[in-house]
Amino acid sequence: MVTIPTQFSGVTAVTKANVYFDAKVVSHTIIFSDDTKKTLGLIYPGKFHFATDKAERMEIVAGQCSVKLDGQTEIKTYAAGQLFEVPAKSGFDIEVPSGLCEYICSFL
């Protein structure tokens, strides 16, 4: 299990939310002093597909989700304290069976 950050200091928070899939996925962008960005978000129950431009690291803060990366057949389950990475110019299916899945998305 990895150590998932519980807070970020010295960042700018963008107040306008990123809203996807009829508000079943909502995130806010934070910007670091070196102009790198992360998003902090919630995924409500459902199944969703995301395409990636840049490579991403998804750290699960709370809850649980199942993920299938584009081009693969294996579905893996991730819970709080775990992470998965998605290649650039790719995508993934993510399913939250119940409750909320909270995440940190880092753009690599």
Backbone bond lengths (Angstrom), bond angles and torsions (degrees), N, CA, C in turn:
res aa  C-N    CA-C-N  psi(-1)  N-CA   C-N-CA  omega(-1)  CA-C   N-CA-C  phi
1 M - - - 1.447 - - 1.530 108.42 -
2 V 1.330 115.92 141.05 1.451 121.53 -179.95 1.516 109.82 -95.86
3 T 1.322 116.33 164.16 1.454 120.64 175.58 1.519 108.76 -89.99
4 I 1.307 116.38 114.50 1.459 122.51 179.83 1.521 107.76 -90.26
5 P 1.341 117.69 130.85 1.473 119.53 179.37 1.528 111.66 -59.40
6 T 1.321 116.07 144.13 1.463 120.78 176.18 1.519 112.09 -102.30
7 Q 1.330 116.67 -14.04 1.459 120.59 176.54 1.523 109.45 -162.33
8 F 1.322 115.17 161.01 1.463 121.98 176.60 1.524 107.41 -127.30
9 S 1.323 117.08 131.47 1.463 121.85 179.29 1.519 109.91 -102.92
10 G 1.323 115.74 152.83 1.460 121.28 173.54 1.516 114.53 65.08
11 V 1.328 117.28 38.42 1.452 121.04 179.76 1.526 110.21 -117.17
12 T 1.316 114.94 162.75 1.458 121.47 171.20 1.521 107.30 -102.60
13 A 1.316 116.78 129.49 1.467 121.39 178.33 1.524 108.68 -101.26
14 V 1.319 116.28 128.93 1.454 121.60 176.23 1.524 107.30 -84.80
15 T 1.324 116.93 122.73 1.460 120.20 -172.88 1.520 113.70 -76.56
16 K 1.331 117.91 -27.48 1.468 120.83 178.96 1.521 108.56 -74.47
17 A 1.314 116.36 124.74 1.463 121.76 -177.89 1.526 111.28 -76.24
18 N 1.325 115.32 151.54 1.465 123.30 168.23 1.529 104.99 -92.11
19 V 1.322 117.55 117.10 1.462 121.50 -174.38 1.529 108.91 -119.21
20 Y 1.332 116.23 126.53 1.457 122.66 -177.59 1.524 110.33 -129.54
21 F 1.325 116.05 156.69 1.463 122.72 170.99 1.537 112.40 51.40
22 D 1.334 114.99 56.57 1.478 120.64 177.97 1.524 112.18 53.98
23 A 1.331 115.83 41.35 1.465 124.12 176.43 1.529 113.35 68.53
24 K 1.334 117.19 21.62 1.465 119.41 174.91 1.524 111.66 -88.00
25 V 1.342 116.70 -11.03 1.463 122.82 172.31 1.523 106.22 -133.96
26 V 1.332 115.76 121.69 1.465 121.56 -176.95 1.520 108.33 -135.50
27 S 1.342 116.02 133.33 1.464 119.38 177.49 1.516 110.51 -141.16
28 H 1.326 114.91 163.87 1.467 123.19 172.96 1.519 107.98 -124.72
29 T 1.313 115.19 141.31 1.463 121.82 179.00 1.514 109.96 -88.89
30 I 1.334 115.89 137.57 1.460 121.01 169.25 1.528 107.09 -118.70
31 I 1.326 114.81 142.88 1.462 121.71 -177.01 1.518 108.51 -119.27
32 F 1.323 115.81 128.56 1.463 122.17 -179.61 1.521 110.25 -88.63
33 S 1.320 116.88 166.31 1.473 121.83 -177.32 1.518 112.80 -60.65
34 D 1.338 118.46 -23.72 1.468 121.06 177.88 1.536 112.00 -91.79
35 D 1.344 116.56 12.55 1.474 125.28 179.55 1.525 114.59 72.28
36 T 1.336 118.57 7.66 1.458 118.81 171.63 1.528 108.93 -73.70
37 K 1.327 115.36 155.62 1.463 120.69 -176.20 1.520 110.99 -127.85
38 K 1.312 113.53 150.65 1.459 122.45 170.26 1.516 106.13 -136.33
39 T 1.318 115.92 160.10 1.452 119.08 169.54 1.522 108.47 -120.06
40 L 1.320 115.14 146.69 1.460 123.63 176.70 1.517 106.04 -116.34
41 G 1.338 117.63 122.95 1.449 116.79 -172.59 1.504 116.13 -146.54
42 L 1.323 112.56 176.02 1.459 124.14 178.63 1.519 108.71 -126.84
43 I 1.318 116.14 139.33 1.454 121.52 172.79 1.529 106.96 -121.82
44 Y 1.322 115.48 122.01 1.451 121.80 177.72 1.529 108.81 -84.44
45 P 1.329 118.40 167.59 1.465 120.15 -178.73 1.531 112.53 -54.67
46 G 1.318 114.20 137.24 1.456 121.47 179.13 1.508 109.91 149.52
47 K 1.349 114.42 -178.96 1.459 121.16 178.66 1.524 107.59 -124.34
48 F 1.348 116.21 131.20 1.453 121.36 -172.64 1.528 110.05 -138.43
49 H 1.320 116.05 152.92 1.463 120.84 174.97 1.525 108.70 -117.75
50 F 1.323 115.64 131.87 1.464 121.86 176.28 1.515 109.84 -119.31
51 A 1.302 116.76 136.31 1.460 122.75 171.71 1.524 107.31 -96.92
52 T 1.323 116.88 146.81 1.462 120.75 179.67 1.521 110.04 -114.96
53 D 1.313 114.50 141.15 1.459 120.71 170.87 1.530 107.21 -94.15
54 K 1.338 115.02 -58.73 1.467 121.24 175.05 1.522 109.06 -92.89
55 A 1.331 115.98 160.99 1.467 119.92 172.36 1.531 108.12 -64.26
56 E 1.324 115.91 148.25 1.463 120.79 -177.56 1.522 111.00 -132.63
57 R 1.326 114.49 149.51 1.464 122.06 169.95 1.528 106.17 -117.95
58 M 1.320 115.88 123.58 1.461 121.27 179.22 1.525 108.29 -108.22
59 E 1.326 115.88 114.08 1.459 122.04 178.13 1.528 107.58 -102.42
60 I 1.309 116.68 126.40 1.458 121.06 -177.80 1.533 108.63 -88.92
61 V 1.323 114.94 118.85 1.466 122.08 -177.82 1.528 110.52 -86.56
62 A 1.332 116.36 -42.57 1.467 121.52 -178.81 1.520 108.55 -154.69
63 G 1.320 115.71 154.94 1.456 120.24 179.25 1.514 111.98 85.49
64 Q 1.335 114.99 -161.19 1.457 120.69 -175.14 1.525 109.22 -150.29
65 C 1.335 115.95 150.36 1.455 121.27 177.55 1.521 109.54 -149.75
66 S 1.326 115.91 158.62 1.455 122.56 173.26 1.523 107.23 -113.95
67 V 1.340 116.59 138.99 1.460 121.56 -172.02 1.523 110.20 -133.31
68 K 1.330 115.32 136.89 1.459 121.73 171.31 1.524 106.99 -127.10
69 L 1.322 115.95 117.43 1.458 120.81 178.29 1.521 110.11 -74.83
70 D 1.329 116.93 145.24 1.458 120.95 176.33 1.527 109.89 -53.97
71 G 1.325 116.37 138.98 1.454 121.58 178.17 1.512 114.51 83.23
72 Q 1.336 117.65 -2.03 1.458 121.22 178.57 1.518 109.68 -118.07
73 T 1.312 117.01 159.89 1.462 121.09 178.23 1.524 111.92 -105.34
74 E 1.325 116.38 -21.52 1.467 120.83 -176.31 1.521 111.09 -74.27
75 I 1.328 115.48 133.54 1.460 122.42 173.98 1.521 107.01 -105.01
76 K 1.331 115.97 126.10 1.465 120.88 179.97 1.521 109.65 -114.67
77 T 1.313 115.71 145.86 1.459 121.90 178.61 1.521 109.18 -103.65
78 Y 1.332 115.20 135.51 1.462 122.01 179.94 1.524 109.05 -125.48
79 A 1.322 115.11 141.10 1.460 121.96 179.19 1.526 109.21 -126.75
80 A 1.314 116.06 177.08 1.467 121.69 -179.37 1.523 110.28 -49.49
81 G 1.332 115.28 133.00 1.455 121.11 179.30 1.513 113.82 92.50
82 Q 1.334 117.32 -1.47 1.457 120.63 179.32 1.533 110.06 -113.44
83 L 1.339 115.57 165.41 1.465 119.92 179.66 1.508 110.58 -144.76
84 F 1.337 114.55 162.13 1.464 120.68 171.78 1.521 107.65 -141.76
85 E 1.333 115.34 156.97 1.457 120.94 179.87 1.521 109.74 -119.66
86 V 1.328 114.73 146.24 1.454 122.59 -178.20 1.520 107.71 -123.05
87 P 1.335 117.93 129.54 1.467 119.89 179.30 1.533 112.47 -65.92
88 A 1.327 115.70 158.04 1.467 121.52 174.36 1.523 109.88 -64.03
89 K 1.322 115.68 153.60 1.469 122.35 177.16 1.522 111.07 54.39
90 S 1.309 116.28 42.83 1.453 122.82 -176.33 1.519 107.84 -137.28
91 G 1.324 116.20 -146.45 1.449 120.61 177.27 1.509 110.75 178.97
92 F 1.328 114.99 179.81 1.459 120.28 -179.86 1.517 110.49 -159.39
93 D 1.335 114.93 150.81 1.454 122.74 169.73 1.509 106.80 -96.13
94 I 1.323 115.88 136.17 1.462 120.13 177.20 1.517 108.19 -131.45
95 E 1.330 115.79 135.45 1.455 121.01 179.21 1.519 109.71 -128.09
96 V 1.323 115.11 132.21 1.463 122.41 174.31 1.525 105.54 -113.25
97 P 1.333 117.71 114.44 1.463 119.86 -174.75 1.528 113.88 -73.35
98 S 1.334 116.67 -35.26 1.468 120.66 -179.06 1.519 108.85 -162.39
99 G 1.306 115.89 162.88 1.460 121.15 179.15 1.516 111.32 67.92
100 L 1.309 116.23 -151.45 1.460 123.08 179.51 1.515 109.76 -119.30
101 C 1.312 115.69 145.96 1.460 121.38 169.36 1.527 106.11 -112.62
102 E 1.319 117.02 120.47 1.460 122.51 178.89 1.524 108.02 -103.09
103 Y 1.339 115.90 138.24 1.476 118.84 -174.51 1.519 112.41 -143.12
104 I 1.335 113.44 161.75 1.459 124.05 168.22 1.526 105.44 -118.75
105 C 1.320 117.21 123.72 1.462 121.17 177.14 1.530 108.48 -108.21
106 S 1.320 116.40 120.13 1.467 122.54 175.99 1.515 108.07 -104.79
107 F 1.319 116.02 135.67 1.463 121.47 177.65 1.521 107.88 -95.17
108 L 1.321 115.93 118.46 1.457 121.76 -171.28 1.525 111.82 -93.21
